[in-house]
Amino acid sequence: MSKTTNSPAPANLRRYWRKNLRYVLSLLSVWFVVSYGFGILFVDRLDQIRLAGFKLGFWFAQQGAIYVFVCLIFIYVALMNRLDKEYDVHET
């Protein structure tokens, strides 16, 4: 017993992967700016601001980048679920 599927056209798959890569690069750019930029490059400027008693640059270096990364994972899942439905490659 075989199950037939409607596979998307190759042109649609190329657009799908192009959008997927755009999402990945955008989210990785945000993660890079937050982890490297806020935690290392701009730490002196951010340390002038306090968050819950801690210097903001220190907070980003120790915790903020991790929180942002976890949020980016959830954002990626939501974006990919929407993209999968748009191009009809979602799980049933």
N, C-alpha and C positions, 0 to 999 in steps of 0.2 A: 504494500500500500504506500504510494508515494504522495507527498503533499506538493502541490504546485504553488509557486509564489510568483508574484508580479515583481520582477526585479526592475529597478529604475534604469533608465537609459544611461549610457556612458557619459553623455553630456551633463546629465543631472548629477551623476556621481562626482564628476569633476567640480561642479559648483558646490556640492555638498562638502567635499574635502577642502576646497578653497575657503569656504566659510568656517569650517572647523579649525583650520590652521590660523585664520584670522582671530578667532576666539582665543585659541591657545596663546598666540603671540601677544595679544592684547592683555590677557590676564597675567602672563609671565612678566610683561613689562610693568604692570602695576606692582606685582610681587617684588620685582627687582628694585623699583624706586623706593618701595616701603622698607625692604630689608637692607639694601645696600645704601640707598640715598639717605633715608631717615636715620638708620642705625649707625652709619659710618660717616658719610660725606657732610650731612647737615646737622650732625649731633651737637655741635657747639651752639648753633643758633637755636635749635630746639630745646636745649638744656635751660634756656632762659624762661621757658614755660613749664609750669608744674602741673602734674596730673595726679591727684590723690596723694600729694606729698612727694612724689617722685619727679625727677627731671624728665621731660617728655622725650628727649633723645635717648636717655637710658631706658625708659619704658619701651620705646619702639625696638631698641636693640634686644631687650630681654623678653618681652611679652607681645608687644604690639604686632611685630612681624608674623608671629605665630598665629595670632587671632585673625589677621588679615588673610593669611594663607588658608586657614580653615574656611573663612567666608568665601574666598575665591573658589574653593572646591565646590561649595554649594551653588555658587553662581554658575560655574561650569556645568554642573549637572542640570540645572534648570535650562541653561542655554542649549545644551545638547538634546535634552528631551524635546524642546520646542523645534529644534532643527531636524531631529529625527522624524517628527510628525509632519513637518513641512515637506520633507523629501520622501516621505513614506518608507522610511527604513527603520521604523521603531519596532520594538518587540510587541508581540500580541499577547 
